[in-house]
Amino acid sequence: MIKLRMNKPLERCKLEKTPAVTDPRYGCAPESRTIEEHIAKGVVIIDKPAGPTSHEVVAWVKEILKINKAAHTGTLDPKVTGVLPVLLGASRKLADTFVSDKEYVCLMKLHREVSEDKLRKVSGEFVGEIYQKPPLKSAVKRQIRTRTVHYIKLKEIEGKEVLMKVGCEAGTYIRMLCHHIGLALGVGAHMSQLRRTRSYPFGEDTLTKLQDLKDAYVFFEEGDESLLRGLIMPMEYAVGHLPCIIVKDSAVDAICHGADLAAPGISRIEEGINIGDSVVTYTVKGEAVSRGEATLNSEDMYKAEKGICVETKKVLMKPGIYPKGWKRKAEVAER
């Protein structure tokens, strides 16, 4: 069962620029969506079994839920049904504690035994910014690039086998990390087993087995949708770790058409937003509208009377759910 807490952007946005007022005739709180909307705008974290590819698992999820569209984002495998993956690999500094993009538990096999002191010392040298070249079997261009390793925790050492936990930036190849640690040790090493345990903000406590998803859908067909609602979470969970801004009802549809967020469209702002931060805009009801990039910090947004505060990068809500509260230039010229 999902253990993440529901994202409550209204509570997080302490800076009230304009009193939050919303028309109940338009939109609804994420937890109040119909089961069909809940599935279409939902995220389910699949515990992918060994063997099948991610694409095969996506096909099974589509078959189980009887939907036409689904997408996946990785090997902890969030499957995003009806909504493209957004920022599941993003990281953020929360309460002065760094949360890594990805976390893995890896079994590294050394080609010869080394002392524990040497192993810990050399492994520690790979924490921070490292250089990597993707392996031959990869979906990206093979060129040297930098990635950040946040931590390497050696959990167990038994002969030539080393169990370790690695927190790192998205796009880090753990297989290459093991290879390079082996080279630095002078004995050689390779990755024996790997499991992704966190794809921020989701961890192992949110995993769902395919059979459980199938059982929940069968119960839904028999009239009980509670299990399915428990396994599939609103898409707002996927972006709930990012800074947020509440927008007025009158600004929602413009953003849904790709417009940037201007100062007059803001109702409330979360404190601590800096220029360049990824932020999510929400309706007063808590629905995710868009993901964008802040062009001002929280304090300046609060004081601003005009100008763009957030550049829209990704629209998350379909147009037409909220009434149009804006006019195209051509319409203004006609008047």
C-alpha distance (Angstrom), angle and dihedral (degrees) to the residues before:
residue distance angle dihedral
M1 . . .
I2 3.81 . .
K3 3.79 111.8 .
L4 3.80 99.1 -177.1
R5 3.79 114.4 113.3
M6 3.78 117.2 -118.1
N7 3.78 112.5 -97.3
K8 3.83 109.8 -109.7
P9 3.80 106.2 -170.1
L10 3.81 94.2 170.9
E11 3.80 90.2 61.3
R12 3.81 92.5 46.9
C13 3.80 95.2 49.8
K14 3.80 100.8 80.7
L15 3.82 97.6 165.0
E16 3.80 106.3 84.5
K17 3.78 110.5 -161.2
T18 3.82 95.7 167.2
P19 3.84 126.1 5.8
A20 3.79 110.4 -93.0
V21 3.80 110.3 -112.6
T22 3.79 124.8 164.4
D23 3.79 135.8 -177.8
P24 3.83 110.7 -123.3
R25 3.81 90.4 -148.9
Y26 3.80 92.0 73.2
G27 3.80 128.8 60.8
C28 3.80 124.2 -23.0
A29 3.78 141.1 -129.6
P30 3.84 111.5 -77.2
E31 3.80 92.7 -114.9
S32 3.83 90.0 53.3
R33 3.80 96.6 57.9
T34 3.78 118.4 120.6
I35 3.79 113.8 -99.8
E36 3.81 89.3 -106.6
E37 3.82 91.2 54.5
H38 3.79 90.0 42.1
I39 3.81 90.2 58.1
A40 3.81 94.1 41.9
K41 3.81 92.6 50.0
G42 3.78 97.1 34.9
V43 3.78 142.3 108.8
V44 3.79 125.5 -145.2
I45 3.80 122.4 -172.9
I46 3.79 108.7 -140.5
D47 3.80 122.6 -156.1
K48 3.80 93.1 -138.9
P49 3.80 112.3 -143.9
A50 3.79 119.7 -133.2
G51 3.78 114.1 -93.9
P52 3.82 109.6 31.6
T53 3.79 119.8 85.4
S54 3.78 123.2 -116.5
H55 3.81 89.0 -107.6
E56 3.80 90.5 55.7
V57 3.80 90.6 50.4
V58 3.82 89.9 50.6
A59 3.81 88.9 53.2
W60 3.82 90.5 51.5
V61 3.80 92.0 48.8
K62 3.81 89.9 51.5
E63 3.78 90.1 49.6
I64 3.81 93.7 47.3
L65 3.80 94.4 48.1
K66 3.82 93.8 36.0
I67 3.79 93.0 -128.9
N68 3.79 130.9 141.4
K69 3.80 100.1 -142.0
A70 3.79 134.0 46.3
A71 3.79 136.2 146.3
H72 3.78 136.2 -164.3
T73 3.78 132.4 -146.7
G74 3.80 108.0 -168.3
T75 3.76 151.4 -37.5
L76 3.77 99.0 -62.0
D77 3.77 69.9 54.1
P78 3.76 115.1 -149.4
K79 3.80 103.5 -165.3
V80 3.76 109.7 -152.0
T81 3.79 109.9 -154.8
G82 3.78 113.9 -153.3
V83 3.82 94.2 -16.4
L84 3.81 126.4 80.1
P85 3.81 116.6 -117.7
V86 3.81 112.0 -92.0
L87 3.77 125.2 -168.4
L88 3.78 98.0 -31.9
G89 3.76 86.5 142.3
A90 3.79 95.5 49.2
S91 3.76 121.0 115.8
R92 3.76 131.4 -152.8
K93 3.78 137.9 -174.9
L94 3.79 106.7 -116.8
A95 3.81 121.7 -175.7
D96 3.82 88.9 -17.1
T97 3.81 90.6 -60.8
F98 3.79 116.1 119.2
V99 3.79 113.6 -132.9
S100 3.79 112.6 -157.4
D101 3.78 124.0 -131.7
K102 3.80 94.2 -128.1
E103 3.76 135.3 8.6
Y104 3.79 126.7 -161.3
V105 3.78 138.3 -176.2
C106 3.76 107.4 -145.6
L107 3.79 135.5 -176.0
M108 3.81 108.1 -147.2
K109 3.79 119.1 -165.9
L110 3.82 115.0 -150.3
H111 3.80 116.0 -151.9
R112 3.81 90.6 -139.5
E113 3.78 131.7 15.1
V114 3.81 120.1 -98.2
S115 3.78 132.4 -176.8
E116 3.79 117.7 -84.8
D117 3.80 91.5 -123.3
K118 3.80 92.1 55.4
L119 3.81 91.6 45.2
R120 3.81 92.5 52.1
K121 3.80 92.6 45.4
V122 3.80 95.2 49.5
S123 3.82 94.1 42.3
G124 3.79 89.3 52.6
E125 3.80 89.7 57.5
F126 3.82 88.5 66.2
V127 3.81 93.4 59.9
G128 3.80 110.2 104.0
E129 3.79 128.7 27.1
I130 3.80 113.3 -6.3
Y131 3.80 135.6 177.0
Q132 3.78 119.9 -121.4
K133 3.78 138.1 173.5
P134 3.83 113.6 -154.0
P135 3.82 114.1 -112.3
L136 3.79 122.5 -104.7
K137 3.80 91.6 -97.8
S138 3.80 100.1 58.0
A139 3.79 137.0 116.8
V140 3.81 94.7 -129.7
K141 3.80 135.5 71.1
R142 3.79 111.8 -80.4
Q143 3.77 103.0 -119.4
I144 3.79 132.0 125.7
R145 3.80 112.6 -91.1
T146 3.78 138.1 165.2
R147 3.78 125.7 -110.2
T148 3.80 131.7 175.1
V149 3.79 123.2 -122.7
H150 3.80 108.0 -159.7
Y151 3.81 97.6 -169.9
I152 3.79 144.1 -13.7
K153 3.80 114.0 -155.9
L154 3.80 116.6 -170.9
K155 3.81 104.5 -146.1
E156 3.81 103.2 174.8
I157 3.80 135.1 3.0
E158 3.79 119.6 -165.6
G159 3.78 115.4 167.5
K160 3.78 107.6 -60.8
E161 3.81 94.3 -13.1
V162 3.80 118.5 94.0
L163 3.81 122.8 -173.2
M164 3.80 110.7 -159.3
K165 3.77 141.1 167.4
V166 3.81 117.5 -137.1
G167 3.80 127.8 -166.7
C168 3.77 112.1 -166.4
E169 3.77 149.5 150.6
A170 3.79 117.1 -79.4
G171 3.79 110.9 -89.9
T172 3.80 95.7 37.4
Y173 3.80 112.4 137.8
I174 3.80 109.2 -138.3
R175 3.80 91.2 -168.9
M176 3.81 89.6 59.8
L177 3.82 91.0 43.8
C178 3.83 90.3 57.2
H179 3.80 90.8 46.9
H180 3.80 92.5 51.6
I181 3.81 93.4 45.9
G182 3.80 87.5 53.4
L183 3.80 91.3 51.2
A184 3.81 91.3 48.8
L185 3.82 89.7 50.4
G186 3.79 90.0 50.6
V187 3.80 93.4 -129.3
G188 3.80 104.0 82.7
A189 3.81 127.2 -121.0
H190 3.76 142.1 -163.8
M191 3.79 137.4 -163.8
S192 3.79 110.9 -99.1
Q193 3.82 102.1 177.8
L194 3.80 135.4 2.5
R195 3.78 137.1 -170.4
R196 3.77 126.4 176.4
T197 3.80 108.2 -135.9
R198 3.78 100.4 177.6
S199 3.79 136.7 27.3
Y200 3.77 99.9 176.3
P201 2.99 124.7 -80.1
F202 3.82 91.0 14.3
G203 3.79 125.4 72.7
E204 3.79 137.5 177.9
D205 3.81 91.9 -81.3
T206 3.82 88.4 70.3
L207 3.81 96.8 52.3
T208 3.80 121.0 126.3
K209 3.79 125.5 -162.8
L210 3.79 117.6 -134.9
Q211 3.82 91.0 -121.1
D212 3.82 90.8 54.4
L213 3.80 90.1 50.8
K214 3.81 89.9 49.9
D215 3.82 92.0 48.8
A216 3.81 91.0 49.1
Y217 3.80 90.9 52.1
V218 3.81 91.3 50.0
F219 3.82 89.4 53.1
F220 3.82 88.2 48.8
E221 3.81 90.8 54.0
E222 3.80 87.8 51.7
G223 3.80 91.2 53.8
D224 3.82 104.6 -90.5
E225 3.81 111.9 107.1
S226 3.83 96.9 166.8
L227 3.81 96.4 95.1
L228 3.79 92.4 49.0
R229 3.81 91.0 49.5
G230 3.80 88.4 51.2
L231 3.80 94.8 53.6
I232 3.80 98.2 40.1
M233 3.79 113.1 59.4
P234 3.82 127.6 -160.6
M235 3.80 113.7 -92.9
E236 3.81 87.6 -114.7
Y237 3.81 87.5 77.9
A238 3.81 90.1 65.9
V239 3.81 93.4 59.9
G240 3.81 99.9 28.6
H241 3.82 92.7 105.9
L242 3.81 92.1 64.0
P243 3.83 125.9 86.8
C244 3.79 113.0 -89.7
I245 3.79 142.4 -148.5
I246 3.81 126.7 -165.5
V247 3.80 114.2 -138.0
K248 3.78 130.4 -160.2
D249 3.79 120.3 -102.6
S250 3.81 88.1 -114.4
A251 3.83 91.7 60.5
V252 3.80 98.6 46.7
D253 3.80 100.6 83.2
A254 3.79 93.4 46.3
I255 3.81 90.0 54.9
C256 3.81 88.9 47.1
H257 3.80 86.9 58.5
G258 3.81 90.2 53.3
A259 3.80 101.2 -94.0
D260 3.79 120.3 148.1
L261 3.79 118.4 -114.4
A262 3.79 112.6 -100.9
A263 3.80 125.0 -161.7
P264 3.85 96.0 -103.9
G265 3.83 90.1 58.9
I266 3.81 94.9 59.8
S267 3.79 123.0 101.1
R268 3.82 103.6 170.0
I269 3.81 136.9 3.1
E270 3.80 133.9 -155.5
E271 3.78 113.0 -125.7
G272 3.80 120.5 -115.8
I273 3.81 99.9 40.7
N274 3.82 112.9 146.9
I275 3.79 131.4 -163.7
G276 3.81 109.4 -81.2
D277 3.81 95.5 22.6
S278 3.79 118.8 137.3
V279 3.79 107.0 -115.8
V280 3.79 134.6 -179.4
T281 3.79 122.4 -139.3
Y282 3.79 118.6 -144.7
T283 3.75 137.2 -172.2
V284 3.80 118.2 -116.3
K285 3.83 85.9 -101.3
G286 3.81 90.8 59.2
E287 3.81 100.1 -104.1
A288 3.81 116.0 146.0
V289 3.81 109.2 -118.2
S290 3.79 104.8 173.5
R291 3.76 148.4 -23.6
G292 3.78 116.4 -123.8
E293 3.79 146.9 155.4
A294 3.79 120.5 -98.4
T295 3.80 114.7 -121.4
L296 3.82 92.4 -175.1
N297 3.78 134.6 33.5
S298 3.81 121.4 -108.9
E299 3.81 95.2 -95.7
D300 3.80 94.1 49.2
M301 3.82 91.3 46.7
Y302 3.78 88.6 52.9
K303 3.82 91.8 52.1
A304 3.82 97.6 39.9
E305 3.79 118.6 106.4
K306 3.80 95.9 -176.5
G307 3.77 141.4 6.0
I308 3.82 135.2 68.9
C309 3.79 115.8 -55.3
V310 3.81 100.4 173.1
E311 3.79 128.6 25.9
T312 3.81 109.1 -143.2
K313 3.80 112.8 -124.1
K314 3.81 102.5 164.9
V315 3.81 130.3 17.1
L316 3.81 113.5 -143.1
M317 3.82 101.2 177.9
K318 3.78 127.3 63.8
P319 3.83 116.8 -116.8
G320 3.79 118.6 -107.4
I321 3.81 98.8 43.2
Y322 3.80 90.9 102.2
P323 3.84 124.4 37.9
K324 3.77 119.3 -94.5
G325 3.78 109.3 -98.7
W326 3.78 97.7 172.9
K327 3.81 138.8 67.4
R328 3.78 130.2 -137.1
K329 3.79 116.9 -122.5
A330 3.79 90.3 -111.4
E331 3.81 91.1 55.6
V332 3.80 91.3 50.6
A333 3.83 91.1 49.1
E334 3.80 91.1 54.3
R335 3.80 92.0 58.4
